[in-house]
Amino acid sequence: MKLEGQVRIPSGCAIAAVISKEGNRMSGEMITDAMKPMHDRSNGLGGGFAGYGIYPEHKDFYALHIFFDHRSTRKDCEVFLKERFEIVKSEIIPTRKIPAITDEPIIWRYFVSPLKSVLTSMQLDEKEFVARTVMIINTEMKGAYVFSSGKNMGTFKAVGFPEDVGVFYKLDEYEGYSWTAHGRYPTNTPGWWGGAHPFTLLDWSIVHNGEISSYDANRRFIEMFGYKCTLQTDTEVITYIMDYLVRVQGLTLSEAASVIAAPFWSTIENKTDPDDREKHIYLRTLFPSLLITGPFSIVLGFNGGLMALNDRLKLRSMVVGEKDDKVFIASEEAAIRTMEPNAENIWAPAGGEPVIVKVKDGAY
C-alpha cells in the first residue's frame, strides 16, 4: 500500500497559455509540448487548444469550427448557414490519424460573413447575430456542435490527452500570437468531444481547472439573457458570463473579474479608496448571481490578449512567467520551463487578482 506522499494526487486538470506582447506568431507545437510534463493532471477524457492570429488570410471572417455526427447533419447545417451567412470558404479541418484519438466526428470549418440583409431585418449587430446563431445550432440541431466561432482564432479539442490532441490537429502547422491549452480530468461530467476545453463564444475562450459549485445559480441567471448551456460541463457557463459582462454590459476585464471572483464583503469594507470601495459594492450588488464559487483557475483568451484568474481563496495552482516579449501561464512551473527554459519572474498570482496581458496596438 502506498503511503501519503508516495502517490501524486493532482488537483485535477492542467492549463497553460503563452502570448507574445509584440504579436509575434509562435508554432502550436510549443503549447502542445507544454502539456507533456502535466500529463498526470489529465485522464485522457479531454484535451484542447485555442490559437489566436492563426487565420491571417481570413482574419475578417468568423471561423466556425463544427462537430457533426453524420454527413446528413452537415448538409442540413450548411443549408441553415447559407440562409444567414456568405460562406467564403468551407473545408474539413485537417487531422492526423493517430491511435490515441478515436471515434472522431466529422470536423468542419466555415469562414463566414453575416448577410447584411439579415442583420438589417433582425436589427442586430454582427457579434450578437453570430452568438445567437451558435446557440440555435447547439440547442436545436441534433448532432451538430459549434465549438469555435471567433475571428482570426480557432479552437481544437477532442477526447484524449492534450499532447495527443495537438498532434491529431496538426498544431505544429499553425502559428499564432497567443495560445491556450487544457488537459481534462472530469470528475462529475462526461468526457466527450464537445465537453473538452476550451469553451468558446465569438473570440472568447476559457480553459478552467476546478469545479463550479455555483453552477446552477450561474446558469439560471445567464440563460435569462439568451445563452444556453448545452455542452454538459460546468465550465461552459464561464464563457457566457464573460461575454455577457464585457461585450453586453460593457464592463472592463478587471471589473468582470471582480464580479466572478468578487472580494469578500469584509475586504471591500476595508478598502481605503472610497471610489474603489463603491465600485465593488455596486458590482457585487448588481451581479450577485454571477459570483463563481468553488475552486478554480482560468485563462480567458480574447482577440489581442489573455486574462488569468484564480478563485479568491486561491484553491487551484497557477503560475506566471516572462521572457522577452512573452508571458507564460500554467498550472505548474514545469510547463513554463518546457516552453521557455530561461523564463524569468516566475510568480503565483494572488487569489481573485486578474493577470491581464495584451498585445500592443496594431501588432496582430
ZAKOL-458131 format. One line per field, with one value per residue (C-alpha): residue in three letters; z, y, x. Coordinates in pm, 1 decimal. Last residue first. Layout:
BEGIN
code <- (ALA;...)
z <- (Z;...)
y <- (Y;...)
x <- (X;...)
//
This chain:
BEGIN
code <- (TYR;ALA;GLY;ASP;LYS;VAL;LYS;VAL;ILE;VAL;PRO;GLU;GLY;GLY;ALA;PRO;ALA;TRP;ILE;ASN;GLU;ALA;ASN;PRO;GLU;MET;THR;ARG;ILE;ALA;ALA;GLU;GLU;SER;ALA;ILE;PHE;VAL;LYS;ASP;ASP;LYS;GLU;GLY;VAL;VAL;MET;SER;ARG;LEU;LYS;LEU;ARG;ASP;ASN;LEU;ALA;MET;LEU;GLY;GLY;ASN;PHE;GLY;LEU;VAL;ILE;SER;PHE;PRO;GLY;THR;ILE;LEU;LEU;SER;PRO;PHE;LEU;THR;ARG;LEU;TYR;ILE;HIS;LYS;GLU;ARG;ASP;ASP;PRO;ASP;THR;LYS;ASN;GLU;ILE;THR;SER;TRP;PHE;PRO;ALA;ALA;ILE;VAL;SER;ALA;ALA;GLU;SER;LEU;THR;LEU;GLY;GLN;VAL;ARG;VAL;LEU;TYR;ASP;MET;ILE;TYR;THR;ILE;VAL;GLU;THR;ASP;THR;GLN;LEU;THR;CYS;LYS;TYR;GLY;PHE;MET;GLU;ILE;PHE;ARG;ARG;ASN;ALA;ASP;TYR;SER;SER;ILE;GLU;GLY;ASN;HIS;VAL;ILE;SER;TRP;ASP;LEU;LEU;THR;PHE;PRO;HIS;ALA;GLY;GLY;TRP;TRP;GLY;PRO;THR;ASN;THR;PRO;TYR;ARG;GLY;HIS;ALA;THR;TRP;SER;TYR;GLY;GLU;TYR;GLU;ASP;LEU;LYS;TYR;PHE;VAL;GLY;VAL;ASP;GLU;PRO;PHE;GLY;VAL;ALA;LYS;PHE;THR;GLY;MET;ASN;LYS;GLY;SER;SER;PHE;VAL;TYR;ALA;GLY;LYS;MET;GLU;THR;ASN;ILE;ILE;MET;VAL;THR;ARG;ALA;VAL;PHE;GLU;LYS;GLU;ASP;LEU;GLN;MET;SER;THR;LEU;VAL;SER;LYS;LEU;PRO;SER;VAL;PHE;TYR;ARG;TRP;ILE;ILE;PRO;GLU;ASP;THR;ILE;ALA;PRO;ILE;LYS;ARG;THR;PRO;ILE;ILE;GLU;SER;LYS;VAL;ILE;GLU;PHE;ARG;GLU;LYS;LEU;PHE;VAL;GLU;CYS;ASP;LYS;ARG;THR;SER;ARG;HIS;ASP;PHE;PHE;ILE;HIS;LEU;ALA;TYR;PHE;ASP;LYS;HIS;GLU;PRO;TYR;ILE;GLY;TYR;GLY;ALA;PHE;GLY;GLY;GLY;LEU;GLY;ASN;SER;ARG;ASP;HIS;MET;PRO;LYS;MET;ALA;ASP;THR;ILE;MET;GLU;GLY;SER;MET;ARG;ASN;GLY;GLU;LYS;SER;ILE;VAL;ALA;ALA;ILE;ALA;CYS;GLY;SER;PRO;ILE;ARG;VAL;GLN;GLY;GLU;LEU;LYS;MET)
z <- (-3467.8;-3362.2;-3420.1;-3055.0;-2829.1;-2737.7;-2404.6;-2077.2;-1789.3;-1462.1;-1253.4;-872.1;-716.3;-523.8;-562.6;-874.8;-842.1;-960.2;-1200.5;-1283.0;-1552.3;-1809.6;-1920.0;-2008.1;-2219.8;-2338.2;-2130.5;-1841.7;-1844.9;-1825.4;-1536.4;-1349.9;-1300.0;-1363.3;-1644.3;-1767.9;-1989.5;-2094.7;-2398.2;-2509.9;-2351.6;-2105.4;-1850.9;-1600.3;-1440.3;-1203.6;-1127.1;-861.4;-760.5;-428.0;-445.0;-195.5;-433.5;-725.5;-957.5;-1274.6;-1591.9;-1865.8;-2219.2;-2508.3;-2852.6;-2957.2;-2646.2;-2429.3;-2073.0;-1853.3;-1550.4;-1202.2;-1000.0;-663.3;-576.5;-610.2;-921.7;-846.1;-1137.6;-928.0;-720.4;-1029.6;-930.5;-558.8;-601.2;-882.0;-688.3;-367.9;-573.0;-734.3;-400.1;-243.9;-539.5;-519.2;-140.5;-168.2;168.5;105.9;437.4;357.7;32.8;211.4;469.6;187.3;36.7;-296.1;-606.1;-820.1;-1090.5;-1042.6;-969.6;-1272.7;-1483.4;-1342.9;-1434.4;-1785.1;-1830.4;-1814.5;-2122.5;-2024.4;-2349.6;-2456.2;-2117.1;-1869.9;-2109.9;-2293.6;-1961.7;-1825.9;-2146.8;-2123.8;-1754.0;-1826.8;-2038.7;-1742.9;-1579.4;-1846.9;-2023.1;-2353.2;-2372.6;-2161.0;-2348.7;-2358.7;-2436.8;-2149.5;-1891.5;-1954.4;-1771.6;-1443.3;-1440.2;-1537.6;-1260.8;-995.9;-1118.7;-1149.2;-801.8;-701.7;-1003.7;-1013.3;-1089.2;-1369.6;-1646.7;-2005.7;-2148.5;-2497.6;-2606.6;-2977.5;-3054.7;-2792.6;-2668.9;-2434.1;-2432.6;-2313.1;-2381.6;-2344.8;-2716.8;-2779.2;-2486.7;-2127.6;-1911.4;-1605.1;-1238.0;-1207.1;-1546.5;-1559.4;-1869.6;-2018.9;-2140.1;-2366.1;-2453.0;-2736.8;-2838.6;-3130.1;-3353.2;-3593.5;-3724.7;-3883.8;-3548.6;-3447.8;-3669.6;-3520.4;-3410.5;-3283.1;-3056.6;-2942.1;-2849.7;-2620.9;-2480.7;-2372.3;-2548.4;-2628.4;-2864.5;-2899.5;-3148.1;-3101.5;-3358.7;-3395.3;-3669.2;-3598.0;-3346.5;-3364.0;-3211.0;-3080.3;-3297.6;-3221.5;-3466.3;-3390.2;-3309.2;-3445.8;-3194.9;-2897.7;-3045.4;-3379.5;-3225.8;-2966.3;-3235.8;-3443.4;-3141.8;-3087.0;-3457.5;-3453.6;-3130.8;-3281.9;-3610.7;-3470.3;-3467.0;-3624.8;-3739.9;-4087.9;-4109.6;-3997.2;-4247.0;-4535.8;-4436.2;-4463.2;-4183.4;-4304.3;-4294.6;-4285.4;-4235.7;-4056.0;-4039.1;-3805.6;-3881.0;-3550.5;-3413.6;-3269.1;-3186.7;-3084.1;-2934.8;-3244.0;-3462.5;-3783.7;-3849.2;-3888.4;-4138.2;-4062.9;-4340.4;-4563.0;-4636.0;-4754.3;-4808.5;-4680.9;-4700.3;-4396.0;-4266.8;-4512.1;-4615.9;-4257.0;-4241.4;-4564.9;-4433.3;-4114.8;-4311.9;-4515.2;-4203.8;-4036.9;-4348.6;-4332.3;-3976.4;-3618.9;-3696.4;-3499.1;-3604.0;-3621.2;-3737.9;-3837.0;-3848.6;-4130.8;-4134.0;-4047.4;-4342.1;-4467.6;-4111.9;-3979.5;-3681.1;-3506.2;-3185.8;-3103.4;-2870.9;-2753.2;-2634.4;-2431.7;-2294.7;-2144.1;-2139.5;-1763.1;-1725.2;-1441.1;-1485.4;-1824.1;-1675.5;-1806.7;-2157.9;-2171.7;-2264.1;-2573.7;-2726.9;-2642.5;-2832.4;-3124.5;-3192.3;-3360.4;-3244.1;-3407.3;-3288.5;-3168.3;-2973.0;-2645.3;-2739.6;-2550.7;-2387.6;-2210.9;-1998.3;-1809.0;-1649.1;-1494.2;-1147.3;-828.9;-890.4;-636.7;-674.4;-467.8;-225.5;-10.5;179.8;189.4;-92.1;0.0)
y <- (4135.8;4411.2;4709.0;4801.0;4609.0;4261.7;4249.3;4072.7;4076.2;3900.0;3910.6;3920.3;3694.3;3490.5;3626.7;3543.0;3291.5;3409.5;3323.0;3642.3;3480.1;3204.1;3053.4;2708.0;2867.0;2645.4;2343.2;2573.5;2711.1;2359.4;2271.7;2583.5;2415.1;2512.7;2735.3;3092.6;3228.2;3588.6;3661.6;3983.2;3895.7;3612.3;3604.2;3366.1;3309.7;3034.6;2881.0;2632.3;2591.1;2686.5;3051.0;3165.7;3438.7;3199.8;3239.5;3448.3;3463.7;3710.2;3686.9;3929.3;4074.7;3888.1;3703.6;3418.4;3370.3;3157.5;3002.5;2882.5;2749.1;2619.4;2672.3;2980.3;3185.8;3515.4;3569.6;3552.3;3854.9;4078.6;4424.1;4413.0;4272.1;4518.4;4820.8;4730.1;4684.6;5026.5;5192.9;5057.1;5168.6;5516.6;5528.4;5430.0;5278.0;4934.8;4770.4;4738.7;4559.3;4302.4;4239.3;4194.0;3926.8;4018.6;3908.7;3632.9;3633.9;4000.3;4146.8;3960.4;4137.4;4469.4;4387.1;4280.2;4609.6;4609.8;4692.1;4504.9;4309.8;4258.9;4253.9;4113.6;3898.9;3756.0;3683.6;3508.9;3308.6;3177.7;3097.1;2896.8;2642.3;2546.0;2347.8;2078.1;1913.1;2103.8;2256.0;2571.9;2811.8;3188.1;3406.9;3654.0;3459.2;3173.1;3372.0;3375.6;3009.8;2903.7;3099.8;2971.9;2613.0;2638.8;2781.8;2480.7;2537.5;2288.2;2336.7;2389.7;2601.5;2691.5;2965.6;3112.8;3443.4;3532.6;3459.9;3204.0;2946.7;2656.8;2538.7;2265.5;1920.3;1877.6;1881.8;1583.0;1375.1;1307.7;1319.5;1540.4;1468.7;1445.8;1533.1;1538.2;1747.4;1878.1;2234.8;2472.0;2842.2;3004.4;3361.8;3520.5;3229.4;2986.0;2663.5;2363.4;2226.3;2225.6;1921.8;1852.8;1498.3;1609.9;1871.6;1620.9;1376.8;1630.1;1716.3;1360.2;1231.9;1321.2;1615.5;1985.4;2246.9;2606.5;2878.7;3239.9;3503.4;3591.4;3386.8;3098.9;2782.2;2468.0;2477.6;2147.6;1949.6;1612.8;1749.5;2098.2;2286.4;2368.5;2392.7;2530.4;2793.9;2899.8;2945.4;3156.7;3374.7;3440.6;3519.8;3771.2;3932.1;3968.8;4116.1;4378.9;4304.3;4471.6;4137.1;4272.1;4468.3;4178.9;3950.6;4193.2;4240.4;3867.0;3763.1;3678.0;3322.4;3110.7;2757.9;2473.8;2102.7;1810.1;1494.7;1307.3;1132.5;785.2;751.2;958.7;768.5;552.1;853.1;981.1;1335.3;1597.0;1869.9;2056.8;1970.6;2266.4;2558.9;2901.3;3235.9;3128.3;3434.6;3399.4;3366.3;3148.1;2980.7;2870.0;2683.9;2496.9;2418.5;2275.4;2037.8;1921.6;1868.2;1668.6;1449.8;1381.5;1249.7;1325.3;1678.4;1883.1;2248.8;2509.4;2841.4;3093.1;3439.1;3642.0;3946.6;3747.2;3510.8;3520.9;3589.5;3267.2;3164.3;3502.5;3347.5;2975.5;2779.6;2432.5;2111.2;1794.1;1568.1;1226.2;1111.0;1124.1;1464.4;1607.6;1319.2;1455.7;1787.4;1745.4;1687.6;1988.9;2238.6;2030.3;2116.3;2484.8;2494.3;2282.6;2545.5;2745.7;3103.7;3430.7;3756.1;3997.7;4209.0;4111.6;3747.9;3523.6;3181.5;2965.4;2651.7;2465.9;2122.0;1938.0;1790.9;1894.0;1622.5;1342.3;1200.2;890.6;845.7;1147.7;961.9;594.3;344.1;0.0)
x <- (-179.1;61.6;-168.1;-187.9;49.7;-68.3;-245.0;-176.1;-423.0;-339.0;-654.3;-638.6;-902.2;-646.0;-294.7;-96.9;188.9;529.6;810.2;999.5;1212.0;1176.1;1508.8;1375.3;1097.4;811.9;916.7;1006.9;650.9;507.8;739.7;622.5;287.8;-76.2;41.2;82.9;362.0;424.0;638.7;810.0;1147.7;1085.5;807.2;649.9;309.9;199.4;-138.0;-244.3;-604.9;-764.2;-660.4;-925.9;-1049.6;-1067.2;-770.6;-761.6;-553.7;-651.7;-517.5;-486.2;-539.8;-851.8;-962.2;-834.9;-955.3;-732.1;-893.3;-804.3;-1090.4;-1202.8;-1568.8;-1782.4;-1843.6;-2019.2;-2255.8;-2573.4;-2469.8;-2443.4;-2575.0;-2492.4;-2143.0;-2069.3;-2202.3;-2017.2;-1700.0;-1740.9;-1817.8;-1498.4;-1286.4;-1436.1;-1382.7;-1012.5;-918.8;-1066.7;-1157.1;-1527.4;-1445.9;-1230.3;-1504.0;-1755.9;-1532.8;-1376.2;-1568.0;-1417.5;-1688.7;-1779.2;-1436.3;-1301.9;-1567.1;-1445.9;-1086.7;-1191.1;-1374.5;-1752.4;-1959.4;-2276.5;-2311.0;-1950.0;-1776.2;-2030.6;-2231.3;-1930.6;-1759.0;-2069.1;-2105.9;-1750.6;-1790.3;-2109.3;-1921.2;-1703.5;-1986.4;-1977.0;-2269.4;-2229.6;-2578.0;-2568.5;-2795.2;-2743.3;-3043.6;-3028.4;-3231.0;-2987.5;-2719.2;-2910.5;-3012.3;-2659.8;-2486.3;-2728.3;-2689.4;-2310.5;-2240.9;-2028.5;-1805.3;-1518.9;-1154.2;-907.0;-1053.1;-974.9;-1195.4;-1218.4;-1369.8;-1343.2;-1709.4;-1814.3;-1570.3;-1516.4;-1157.3;-1198.6;-1346.0;-1720.5;-1797.5;-1570.6;-1695.0;-1589.9;-1897.8;-1943.6;-1873.4;-1496.1;-1354.1;-972.0;-908.6;-587.9;-619.4;-431.0;-414.5;-222.3;-137.9;47.8;-49.4;114.6;-35.6;142.4;266.9;-99.5;-150.0;-496.1;-404.6;-62.8;-220.9;-484.7;-209.0;-36.4;-379.3;-465.7;-774.3;-1134.3;-1106.3;-1037.8;-919.0;-1033.7;-978.5;-882.6;-879.7;-1243.1;-1437.3;-1686.3;-1543.2;-1715.2;-2026.6;-2197.1;-2411.6;-2572.2;-2916.4;-2969.0;-3184.3;-2962.4;-2613.4;-2729.0;-2956.0;-2696.6;-2430.1;-2670.5;-2744.9;-2373.6;-2326.5;-2612.9;-2492.9;-2148.3;-2268.4;-2503.7;-2871.8;-3173.7;-3320.0;-3405.5;-3082.3;-2863.8;-3038.8;-2984.3;-2620.0;-2553.6;-2318.6;-1965.8;-1835.1;-1522.3;-1651.2;-1476.5;-1550.5;-1485.9;-1688.2;-1685.2;-1376.3;-1421.8;-1053.0;-752.3;-456.4;-403.9;-311.3;-470.0;-350.3;-618.5;-705.3;-1029.3;-1275.7;-1343.9;-1575.2;-1460.6;-1630.1;-1970.7;-2195.7;-2411.2;-2768.5;-2961.0;-2635.7;-2580.3;-2913.3;-2843.5;-2495.8;-2648.3;-2869.8;-2568.8;-2360.9;-2636.2;-2664.3;-2290.6;-2324.1;-2219.1;-2107.6;-1854.5;-1826.6;-1550.0;-1696.3;-1429.9;-1587.6;-1440.1;-1210.9;-897.4;-930.7;-569.2;-449.4;-609.1;-393.0;-389.6;-521.0;-494.8;-719.3;-623.4;-783.3;-775.3;-1044.7;-1107.3;-744.3;-702.4;-540.7;-328.0;-85.3;28.5;145.9;502.9;359.7;125.9;396.4;481.4;142.9;192.8;521.8;396.4;131.2;404.5;451.6;346.0;498.3;230.3;478.1;310.3;365.4;124.0;152.0;-102.6;-129.2;-399.8;-398.2;-690.3;-746.7;-569.4;-312.8;-288.8;61.3;129.7;416.0;333.7;64.4;150.3;130.7;0.0)
//
